[in-house]
Amino acid sequence: MRTWELVGAPNARDLGGLVGADGRRVRPGVLLRTPALGRLTDEDLPVLAKLGPACVVDLRDHSEMAVAPPDRLPGEPKVVHLPVHDAEHPVFTYVSAMLLGHDLTAYGDLAGQGTPAAMEAIYRWFVTGASAREGFAEAVRLAADAANLPLLYHCSAGKDRTGWLTVVLLHALGVDESAIRADYLANNALSESLREVILEAMRKRQPGLDVEAVRPVLEVRDAYLDAAYEEVRRAHGSFGAYLRDGLGVDDALVSRLRALLLE
């Protein structure tokens, strides 16, 4: 894993170097995970230009994109929108209401269980939700096409949807689960300073904000990833079966991914 000096995207990183199937490493510069790129500085753009993404996958819903600055992208990469979102899902609306400081009494059990439980529910939805399965599956197919490499993919914060897509890709490449988890958890250290800036801004905007209720939404945690893995086992029995039956990532597609993305 290699990080870059991107002021506007501190948790951006290259998955190159992770050990996959048969001891072959993920090629550097082909799989790039980032947060949304609308806050890149002028100084960030030459750094991203050197990486030269050919395809950018945006996992945000159009409603998220409408309230965020547009991605700043050097050159003219192909941009593919694969929204992994469900505006009707109560957990998504609960988390949005909590972040906006709205009254949570209407959310009953969700409010009582708290935001960590809500985040775990979102991760379970990543495995079984219709738009999640469609979006993650198409992103994997894009990664298996040399014309799309380097492939850069992101959501809003670059930690949850981006994190699960990374889990999917690295499992398909045969990376050990402990290394996958380490990359997932690296987000917290990489984004620590930004997270505190966000929390302070929210405190000023929402006097009386319960910071400890908000913090779980801004972090990644072992429990979130565990919830998704448990849902994989419940729904499919194994990760390999989830790839095959849940996402349509068959042996031929896995072979193409490994031929393209492993050294």
Backbone bond lengths (Angstrom), bond angles and torsions (degrees), N, CA, C in turn:
res aa  C-N    CA-C-N  psi(-1)  N-CA   C-N-CA  omega(-1)  CA-C   N-CA-C  phi
1 M - - - 1.460 - - 1.524 109.12 -
2 R 1.321 115.09 132.11 1.466 119.62 -179.95 1.516 108.46 -129.82
3 T 1.326 117.02 131.85 1.460 121.26 177.09 1.519 108.91 -101.36
4 W 1.317 116.40 163.41 1.457 122.22 178.25 1.519 108.78 -123.32
5 E 1.317 115.92 163.97 1.457 120.87 177.94 1.526 109.19 -87.03
6 L 1.329 115.64 78.31 1.461 121.54 175.92 1.522 107.76 -110.89
7 V 1.311 116.27 105.35 1.465 120.87 -176.40 1.522 110.46 -60.07
8 G 1.327 116.07 -40.32 1.456 120.16 -176.87 1.513 114.47 -85.43
9 A 1.316 117.28 1.71 1.472 121.10 179.27 1.524 108.75 -150.14
10 P 1.345 117.05 68.52 1.466 120.27 -170.25 1.514 114.99 -65.53
11 N 1.335 118.96 -21.40 1.467 120.03 179.95 1.522 112.89 -99.38
12 A 1.340 117.03 15.92 1.465 120.78 175.64 1.519 109.78 -70.16
13 R 1.327 116.27 141.07 1.457 118.97 178.46 1.529 112.27 -159.37
14 D 1.320 113.00 160.50 1.464 124.73 179.76 1.522 107.06 -100.58
15 L 1.331 117.47 130.72 1.463 121.00 -179.11 1.524 112.41 -81.16
16 G 1.314 117.04 -0.59 1.451 120.66 179.84 1.515 113.00 -57.92
17 G 1.335 115.55 142.10 1.455 121.64 176.67 1.512 114.37 101.75
18 L 1.325 117.95 -20.17 1.459 119.79 177.56 1.527 109.47 -67.48
19 V 1.316 116.35 140.74 1.466 121.18 -174.77 1.520 109.29 -84.41
20 G 1.345 115.59 124.67 1.449 121.42 -179.91 1.516 112.37 -111.10
21 A 1.333 115.25 -149.14 1.461 121.71 -175.49 1.524 111.40 -59.16
22 D 1.331 115.34 141.04 1.475 122.87 176.80 1.520 112.87 58.12
23 G 1.342 116.95 25.81 1.456 120.58 178.73 1.514 114.32 75.25
24 R 1.323 117.34 6.69 1.468 120.73 179.47 1.530 109.16 -82.85
25 R 1.306 115.96 138.07 1.459 120.76 -176.91 1.531 111.56 -89.93
26 V 1.328 115.05 151.23 1.459 120.18 173.30 1.527 107.84 -63.19
27 R 1.323 115.79 130.65 1.462 120.22 -179.63 1.520 110.60 -62.55
28 P 1.316 117.91 136.44 1.468 119.34 176.30 1.521 110.52 -68.98
29 G 1.332 114.62 145.95 1.456 119.97 172.53 1.513 116.12 78.84
30 V 1.340 119.11 14.21 1.466 119.52 -179.97 1.521 113.23 -112.84
31 L 1.337 118.00 -29.31 1.462 122.38 177.88 1.520 108.18 -122.01
32 L 1.325 116.24 113.39 1.453 122.26 -173.67 1.526 108.53 -122.00
33 R 1.326 117.46 118.82 1.469 121.34 179.45 1.513 109.60 -107.95
34 T 1.313 116.61 134.65 1.463 121.40 -175.08 1.533 109.72 -146.69
35 P 1.333 116.88 167.99 1.458 119.66 163.91 1.526 108.35 -81.46
36 A 1.342 116.97 -179.08 1.464 120.20 173.41 1.526 109.22 -55.78
37 L 1.320 115.83 148.39 1.460 120.59 -168.76 1.517 113.59 -106.30
38 G 1.333 116.77 18.09 1.456 119.61 -178.98 1.515 114.46 -74.00
39 R 1.340 117.43 -14.90 1.462 120.60 -178.08 1.529 112.56 -105.77
40 L 1.324 117.16 15.31 1.460 119.52 175.32 1.526 109.94 -63.34
41 T 1.313 115.92 142.71 1.460 121.04 176.60 1.523 109.51 -86.08
42 D 1.326 115.96 168.63 1.470 119.64 176.44 1.523 110.62 -59.40
43 E 1.343 115.59 -34.07 1.465 119.26 -179.65 1.529 111.85 -72.83
44 D 1.328 117.05 -23.28 1.468 120.61 178.87 1.528 112.10 -72.23
45 L 1.313 116.94 -30.74 1.467 120.01 -170.19 1.532 113.16 -61.85
46 P 1.338 119.84 -42.58 1.474 118.18 177.16 1.520 112.79 -62.94
47 V 1.350 117.66 -32.61 1.462 120.98 177.70 1.520 109.57 -63.88
48 L 1.333 116.31 -46.30 1.454 120.10 179.48 1.522 111.10 -67.61
49 A 1.325 116.52 -34.97 1.466 119.80 179.59 1.524 111.41 -62.20
50 K 1.341 117.22 -36.79 1.467 120.32 178.35 1.524 111.50 -64.26
51 L 1.325 116.55 -31.13 1.465 120.34 178.50 1.528 110.50 -72.30
52 G 1.329 116.22 -29.57 1.454 121.98 172.12 1.508 116.54 59.57
53 P 1.340 119.68 51.64 1.465 118.83 179.32 1.523 111.93 -59.43
54 A 1.329 115.26 132.53 1.465 120.13 177.21 1.516 111.30 -87.45
55 C 1.339 115.95 -27.80 1.454 121.57 -177.99 1.521 108.64 -140.69
56 V 1.328 116.47 135.79 1.461 122.52 177.18 1.521 108.10 -118.02
57 V 1.325 116.43 120.86 1.465 122.28 177.39 1.521 108.21 -100.54
58 D 1.323 115.78 122.62 1.463 122.35 -179.23 1.527 107.89 -109.75
59 L 1.341 116.49 114.77 1.456 121.73 -176.09 1.528 113.04 -90.88
60 R 1.322 117.95 6.00 1.459 121.15 -178.36 1.525 111.84 -79.67
61 D 1.323 114.75 152.99 1.451 121.16 170.89 1.532 108.74 -76.52
62 H 1.320 116.17 157.02 1.465 119.30 -179.62 1.531 111.54 -62.01
63 S 1.329 118.03 -30.24 1.460 120.24 177.97 1.523 111.38 -65.69
64 E 1.316 117.68 -33.34 1.460 121.46 176.55 1.521 110.88 -70.95
65 M 1.319 115.64 -41.46 1.457 120.29 -178.62 1.529 111.36 -65.93
66 A 1.348 116.23 -31.51 1.465 120.15 -176.21 1.523 112.63 -66.54
67 V 1.334 117.31 -25.83 1.468 120.30 -176.59 1.528 111.82 -106.77
68 A 1.319 117.40 9.47 1.466 121.89 -179.21 1.522 109.44 -119.31
69 P 1.334 116.91 152.94 1.467 118.21 175.58 1.520 110.05 -64.20
70 P 1.330 118.58 144.58 1.464 120.27 -178.50 1.524 111.42 -64.70
71 D 1.327 115.46 149.26 1.464 120.18 176.75 1.522 110.38 -55.23
72 R 1.322 114.89 138.98 1.463 120.75 172.94 1.526 106.92 -99.91
73 L 1.310 115.82 111.53 1.462 120.84 -173.90 1.523 110.27 -124.64
74 P 1.327 117.76 126.30 1.455 119.80 174.27 1.521 110.42 -74.68
75 G 1.326 116.32 148.54 1.460 119.24 179.61 1.517 111.38 70.88
76 E 1.330 115.64 -155.96 1.461 120.82 -178.99 1.531 110.37 -133.80
77 P 1.327 117.13 65.00 1.459 118.58 177.95 1.527 110.91 -67.58
78 K 1.322 115.69 154.20 1.462 120.07 171.41 1.525 107.80 -66.60
79 V 1.318 117.39 133.31 1.463 122.04 179.05 1.522 108.27 -114.98
80 V 1.331 115.78 125.06 1.460 121.59 -178.94 1.527 108.52 -120.21
81 H 1.319 116.60 123.25 1.465 120.92 178.18 1.525 109.18 -96.05
82 L 1.312 115.59 120.90 1.466 122.67 178.89 1.530 107.41 -127.47
83 P 1.327 118.25 79.00 1.469 120.11 -174.08 1.525 112.93 -64.29
84 V 1.321 114.99 119.78 1.464 122.29 173.97 1.526 105.96 -106.38
85 H 1.312 114.84 92.68 1.467 120.28 -171.31 1.519 108.43 -167.10
86 D 1.313 116.43 150.64 1.458 121.46 174.94 1.517 108.12 -140.47
87 A 1.322 116.42 99.54 1.469 121.17 -175.63 1.514 112.72 -63.95
88 E 1.332 116.80 -19.29 1.454 120.27 -178.86 1.530 112.94 -91.79
89 H 1.328 116.47 -11.38 1.464 119.53 -177.87 1.532 108.99 -70.90
90 P 1.332 118.75 126.38 1.473 120.09 -175.18 1.516 113.98 -60.08
91 V 1.325 117.95 -29.76 1.463 118.74 -179.92 1.519 110.61 -68.90
92 F 1.326 117.91 -39.81 1.461 120.41 178.39 1.521 110.50 -63.96
93 T 1.329 117.27 -44.30 1.461 119.38 -179.14 1.527 110.87 -68.93
94 Y 1.330 117.62 -34.02 1.467 120.77 177.28 1.522 110.95 -63.50
95 V 1.319 117.25 -48.07 1.463 120.55 -178.86 1.525 110.12 -62.60
96 S 1.339 117.20 -41.87 1.467 120.17 178.19 1.520 110.77 -61.81
97 A 1.330 116.87 -44.30 1.469 120.73 179.83 1.520 111.06 -62.47
98 M 1.331 116.71 -40.19 1.455 120.83 179.99 1.528 110.70 -64.38
99 L 1.328 117.42 -44.05 1.455 120.84 -179.24 1.527 111.86 -66.15
100 L 1.336 116.01 -30.70 1.464 120.30 -178.96 1.522 112.70 -87.83
101 G 1.340 116.86 -1.96 1.452 120.38 178.23 1.518 114.19 76.48
102 H 1.338 117.69 23.83 1.455 121.29 -179.35 1.531 111.21 -79.69
103 D 1.327 116.22 164.46 1.459 122.21 177.01 1.525 109.01 -65.53
104 L 1.321 116.94 129.93 1.463 121.24 -175.67 1.529 113.05 -104.42
105 T 1.325 117.36 6.94 1.465 118.29 -175.40 1.524 112.09 -63.39
106 A 1.326 117.11 -28.31 1.465 119.83 -178.86 1.519 112.43 -70.81
107 Y 1.338 117.29 -11.75 1.459 119.93 -174.82 1.531 113.08 -93.43
108 G 1.320 117.33 -1.85 1.452 122.05 170.04 1.509 114.83 47.16
109 D 1.345 115.75 -112.85 1.463 121.58 -174.87 1.521 112.62 -59.87
110 L 1.351 116.29 -38.06 1.466 118.89 -179.11 1.523 110.30 -61.16
111 A 1.315 116.81 -45.22 1.464 119.96 179.69 1.519 110.62 -64.44
112 G 1.342 116.09 -37.02 1.453 119.87 179.44 1.518 112.89 -68.05
113 Q 1.318 116.73 -36.81 1.462 121.18 -179.45 1.517 111.51 -73.54
114 G 1.344 117.19 -28.77 1.450 120.89 176.90 1.518 113.36 91.89
115 T 1.325 114.74 170.75 1.458 120.04 -174.15 1.527 114.47 -69.06
116 P 1.325 121.98 -33.40 1.468 117.94 176.10 1.529 112.40 -58.18
117 A 1.338 116.87 -42.76 1.462 119.93 178.36 1.517 110.82 -65.06
118 A 1.334 117.32 -36.44 1.458 120.39 177.85 1.524 110.77 -64.73
119 M 1.317 116.90 -41.20 1.461 119.86 178.38 1.522 111.22 -64.58
120 E 1.324 117.09 -39.36 1.462 119.50 176.78 1.527 110.66 -62.02
121 A 1.331 116.90 -38.17 1.461 120.52 178.50 1.524 111.12 -64.71
122 I 1.339 117.24 -38.44 1.460 120.42 177.15 1.524 110.43 -62.94
123 Y 1.316 116.81 -41.59 1.468 119.67 -179.60 1.526 111.18 -66.24
124 R 1.318 117.38 -35.40 1.468 118.45 174.71 1.521 110.56 -65.18
125 W 1.315 115.79 -37.83 1.474 120.43 177.47 1.530 111.09 -63.91
126 F 1.337 117.99 -33.64 1.467 120.00 176.55 1.527 111.24 -51.91
127 V 1.323 116.31 -34.04 1.473 120.98 -175.37 1.519 111.68 -80.44
128 T 1.322 118.02 -37.59 1.463 120.71 -170.65 1.526 114.70 -114.56
129 G 1.333 118.79 -17.54 1.462 120.96 -178.47 1.516 111.51 -63.41
130 A 1.323 116.56 142.48 1.466 121.14 -174.95 1.529 111.92 -61.69
131 S 1.333 117.53 -51.45 1.468 118.23 -177.97 1.520 111.16 -68.93
132 A 1.328 117.40 -27.51 1.465 120.38 176.71 1.524 110.06 -66.28
133 R 1.319 116.63 -49.58 1.466 119.64 -179.25 1.529 110.42 -62.24
134 E 1.324 117.03 -41.92 1.466 120.08 -179.34 1.528 111.11 -65.66
135 G 1.331 116.71 -45.83 1.456 119.75 -177.31 1.511 113.17 -67.25
136 F 1.330 117.17 -46.44 1.462 119.98 -179.76 1.530 111.05 -65.77
137 A 1.329 117.18 -38.63 1.463 120.20 -180.00 1.524 110.87 -63.82
138 E 1.328 117.27 -44.52 1.463 119.84 -179.77 1.524 110.91 -66.63
139 A 1.315 117.68 -36.84 1.463 120.37 177.92 1.524 111.05 -62.16
140 V 1.335 116.92 -39.91 1.464 120.04 177.55 1.525 110.20 -64.42
141 R 1.321 116.82 -41.50 1.477 119.24 178.64 1.526 110.74 -62.78
142 L 1.318 117.54 -38.40 1.465 120.33 177.42 1.523 110.88 -63.07
143 A 1.330 116.80 -38.47 1.469 120.47 -179.82 1.517 112.25 -67.17
144 A 1.324 116.99 -20.26 1.466 121.07 -178.44 1.520 112.49 -89.83
145 D 1.324 117.35 10.09 1.470 122.43 179.63 1.524 108.17 -116.28
146 A 1.311 117.32 118.39 1.462 121.78 -176.23 1.528 112.18 -57.85
147 A 1.329 117.35 -28.29 1.462 120.60 -179.16 1.531 111.80 -64.77
148 N 1.331 117.18 -18.58 1.469 121.18 -177.51 1.525 113.34 -97.68
149 L 1.308 117.59 5.44 1.459 121.27 -176.39 1.522 110.88 -101.69
150 P 1.321 116.85 138.86 1.455 128.84 -1.96 1.535 111.94 -65.42
151 L 1.329 115.40 141.23 1.454 122.57 177.18 1.521 108.99 -102.04
152 L 1.329 116.32 123.40 1.465 121.98 174.98 1.519 107.67 -110.34
153 Y 1.312 117.01 133.75 1.466 119.40 -179.91 1.525 109.70 -136.35
154 H 1.335 114.33 147.42 1.463 118.95 -178.15 1.523 110.66 -158.12
155 C 1.338 114.76 162.93 1.464 122.53 169.28 1.527 105.48 -117.52
156 S 1.334 118.53 -131.11 1.465 120.07 175.93 1.528 110.93 -89.53
157 A 1.327 116.21 -63.73 1.459 120.49 -178.06 1.526 113.03 -88.18
158 G 1.325 117.69 -12.50 1.461 120.20 179.34 1.507 113.67 73.50
159 K 1.354 117.86 29.93 1.462 118.53 -175.96 1.531 114.33 -130.48
160 D 1.341 118.77 -34.97 1.458 120.49 -173.75 1.534 111.36 -99.12
161 R 1.316 118.18 -69.83 1.464 119.51 176.24 1.525 110.99 -62.85
162 T 1.332 115.56 -43.79 1.463 119.87 175.42 1.524 110.41 -61.94
163 G 1.330 116.03 -39.09 1.462 120.33 179.21 1.515 112.12 -64.33
164 W 1.335 117.55 -43.52 1.467 119.07 -179.06 1.525 111.44 -70.65
165 L 1.335 118.48 -37.56 1.461 119.64 175.48 1.526 110.00 -61.21
166 T 1.324 117.10 -38.10 1.467 120.50 176.40 1.522 110.77 -62.52
167 V 1.331 117.02 -43.05 1.468 121.28 176.88 1.524 110.01 -57.33
168 V 1.317 116.84 -45.79 1.467 121.71 -178.98 1.526 110.74 -61.96
169 L 1.324 117.00 -49.21 1.463 120.58 -178.39 1.523 111.77 -62.63
170 L 1.334 116.27 -43.52 1.463 119.14 -176.56 1.524 111.64 -70.85
171 H 1.331 118.08 -34.87 1.466 119.21 173.55 1.525 110.34 -62.55
172 A 1.325 117.04 -43.55 1.461 120.24 179.12 1.527 111.50 -61.52
173 L 1.330 116.64 -30.15 1.462 121.23 179.84 1.524 112.53 -86.14
174 G 1.329 116.71 -1.39 1.461 120.02 176.47 1.509 114.70 82.26
175 V 1.332 117.83 20.07 1.463 120.83 178.25 1.528 109.21 -73.94
176 D 1.322 116.45 141.94 1.460 122.14 -179.08 1.525 110.74 -63.05
177 E 1.333 115.43 143.13 1.460 119.80 -175.68 1.529 112.54 -61.40
178 S 1.303 118.73 -32.94 1.467 120.35 179.44 1.528 110.69 -66.87
179 A 1.320 117.73 -37.12 1.465 121.08 177.69 1.526 110.58 -70.47
180 I 1.326 116.51 -36.01 1.458 120.80 176.45 1.524 110.17 -62.70
181 R 1.325 116.16 -44.23 1.466 120.59 -179.72 1.530 110.32 -64.94
182 A 1.321 117.12 -39.17 1.465 119.78 -179.76 1.520 111.31 -62.95
183 D 1.338 116.64 -41.43 1.467 118.91 177.12 1.524 110.04 -63.95
184 Y 1.321 117.06 -42.31 1.462 121.39 179.90 1.532 110.67 -59.05
185 L 1.322 117.03 -49.25 1.458 121.53 -176.03 1.528 112.96 -72.92
186 A 1.333 117.40 -17.23 1.470 120.12 179.91 1.519 111.84 -60.46
187 N 1.317 117.33 -21.06 1.458 120.26 -179.22 1.523 112.43 -55.56
188 N 1.336 117.64 -38.55 1.462 119.53 -173.33 1.520 112.33 -63.26
189 A 1.323 117.14 -45.46 1.462 119.91 179.59 1.531 111.09 -69.25
190 L 1.322 117.11 -39.14 1.460 120.59 -177.08 1.527 111.95 -67.18
191 S 1.332 117.05 -31.43 1.475 120.37 -174.42 1.521 112.88 -108.48
192 E 1.330 118.13 13.40 1.468 120.70 -173.96 1.525 112.56 -57.57
193 S 1.332 117.39 -49.51 1.463 119.34 -176.37 1.522 110.67 -65.14
194 L 1.324 117.51 -40.69 1.464 120.76 178.83 1.528 110.62 -64.10
195 R 1.317 116.50 -39.81 1.464 121.09 -179.22 1.533 110.48 -60.61
196 E 1.322 117.09 -41.56 1.457 119.85 -179.90 1.529 111.56 -68.95
197 V 1.325 116.69 -34.52 1.468 120.51 176.15 1.529 109.83 -63.25
198 I 1.330 116.14 -43.21 1.469 120.76 179.50 1.525 110.45 -63.04
199 L 1.319 116.69 -44.85 1.465 120.32 -179.26 1.530 111.61 -63.79
200 E 1.319 116.30 -39.99 1.464 119.46 179.24 1.529 110.28 -65.85
201 A 1.318 117.58 -40.76 1.465 120.68 177.97 1.524 110.79 -63.58
202 M 1.330 116.39 -37.60 1.457 119.86 178.51 1.524 111.21 -68.88
203 R 1.323 117.18 -36.64 1.477 120.69 176.96 1.525 110.69 -59.77
204 K 1.343 115.81 -42.76 1.460 120.22 -178.28 1.520 111.08 -69.42
205 R 1.313 115.92 -35.82 1.464 120.44 -177.94 1.522 111.90 -78.90
206 Q 1.339 116.05 -29.60 1.454 120.92 -176.36 1.531 109.79 -128.70
207 P 1.326 118.15 82.92 1.476 119.95 178.50 1.533 110.43 -56.10
208 G 1.319 115.14 137.62 1.458 119.30 -178.48 1.517 113.72 85.44
209 L 1.320 117.30 5.94 1.464 120.77 179.26 1.525 111.09 -59.18
210 D 1.313 116.22 135.43 1.462 121.81 174.10 1.531 107.80 -83.93
211 V 1.316 115.70 94.82 1.464 120.88 -175.47 1.524 111.31 -59.91
212 E 1.314 116.56 -38.12 1.462 119.05 -177.52 1.524 112.14 -69.86
213 A 1.332 117.82 -18.90 1.464 120.51 173.43 1.521 110.87 -78.82
214 V 1.324 116.13 -29.59 1.465 120.87 -178.41 1.523 111.58 -82.92
215 R 1.326 116.88 -37.75 1.459 121.15 -172.48 1.532 113.93 -50.80
216 P 1.346 119.89 -41.74 1.469 118.79 -178.64 1.526 114.26 -59.77
217 V 1.333 117.48 -25.81 1.461 120.86 179.18 1.524 111.07 -75.18
218 L 1.332 116.40 -24.62 1.464 121.11 -176.33 1.524 112.43 -94.79
219 E 1.326 117.21 -1.72 1.461 121.88 -178.86 1.527 110.82 -115.51
220 V 1.321 115.30 166.77 1.465 121.03 163.23 1.528 106.97 -107.55
221 R 1.324 115.92 149.25 1.457 120.60 -177.48 1.523 109.94 -141.41
222 D 1.340 114.42 150.54 1.461 119.42 176.29 1.525 111.11 -51.92
223 A 1.323 116.88 -40.37 1.463 120.77 -175.73 1.523 111.72 -62.83
224 Y 1.325 118.04 -32.81 1.460 120.07 178.84 1.525 110.21 -66.88
225 L 1.331 114.89 -47.93 1.460 119.04 179.68 1.527 110.47 -64.05
226 D 1.333 116.72 -39.81 1.460 120.28 178.35 1.524 111.40 -60.68
227 A 1.344 116.90 -37.99 1.465 120.47 179.54 1.522 110.61 -62.13
228 A 1.335 116.79 -41.16 1.464 120.00 178.45 1.521 111.08 -67.01
229 Y 1.322 117.34 -43.53 1.462 120.11 178.16 1.529 111.17 -62.04
230 E 1.329 116.55 -39.26 1.466 119.53 178.00 1.525 110.94 -63.75
231 E 1.330 116.55 -37.94 1.467 120.13 178.64 1.520 110.83 -68.81
232 V 1.317 116.90 -35.78 1.473 120.54 174.46 1.526 110.06 -59.15
233 R 1.330 116.10 -48.01 1.466 119.53 -179.30 1.524 111.45 -65.74
234 R 1.336 116.61 -38.91 1.468 119.63 -179.64 1.523 111.60 -65.39
235 A 1.339 115.92 -45.07 1.462 120.39 -173.68 1.520 113.34 -84.11
236 H 1.344 117.42 -29.75 1.459 119.68 -171.09 1.523 114.49 -130.47
237 G 1.307 118.35 -17.03 1.459 120.58 178.89 1.511 114.16 93.76
238 S 1.322 116.94 -38.00 1.461 120.87 -178.92 1.521 109.09 -154.46
239 F 1.337 115.99 163.65 1.464 118.91 179.82 1.527 110.36 -68.10
240 G 1.320 116.35 -37.13 1.454 119.02 178.35 1.523 111.97 -60.13
241 A 1.334 116.08 -40.66 1.465 120.18 178.47 1.527 110.66 -68.52
242 Y 1.334 117.35 -36.16 1.471 120.77 175.81 1.523 110.32 -62.20
243 L 1.329 116.98 -45.17 1.459 119.43 177.50 1.523 110.69 -58.27
244 R 1.322 115.59 -46.09 1.470 120.23 -174.95 1.534 112.20 -73.34
245 D 1.322 116.10 -52.92 1.463 120.37 -171.26 1.526 113.09 -90.35
246 G 1.324 116.92 -32.78 1.459 119.63 -178.93 1.515 113.28 -84.04
247 L 1.345 116.06 -34.91 1.461 120.45 -174.94 1.523 113.71 -116.34
248 G 1.323 118.08 -7.63 1.460 119.83 -178.47 1.510 113.64 71.99
249 V 1.334 116.43 22.33 1.469 120.86 178.51 1.517 107.45 -90.62
250 D 1.339 115.66 91.52 1.457 120.28 -175.02 1.529 110.84 -86.07
251 D 1.333 115.87 -179.13 1.469 120.47 -176.26 1.519 112.11 -60.33
252 A 1.344 117.17 -36.94 1.466 120.32 -179.20 1.526 110.68 -65.08
253 L 1.334 116.33 -40.24 1.456 119.69 179.55 1.525 110.62 -69.59
254 V 1.322 117.32 -39.39 1.465 120.66 176.03 1.524 110.22 -60.02
255 S 1.311 116.64 -42.13 1.470 120.29 179.52 1.527 111.26 -62.96
256 R 1.339 117.27 -40.33 1.466 120.22 177.84 1.513 111.14 -65.00
257 L 1.331 116.07 -42.83 1.462 119.51 178.45 1.522 110.90 -59.19
258 R 1.322 116.41 -45.54 1.469 119.15 -177.12 1.523 111.81 -69.46
259 A 1.320 117.05 -34.00 1.464 120.22 178.66 1.535 110.38 -66.63
260 L 1.336 116.47 -37.27 1.457 120.86 -177.33 1.513 113.74 -82.95
261 L 1.312 116.88 -37.65 1.463 120.86 -165.24 1.527 114.49 -105.76
262 L 1.329 117.86 -11.04 1.464 119.95 177.79 1.527 109.75 -106.54
263 E 1.327 115.61 143.55 1.465 119.79 178.97 1.529 111.29 -73.49
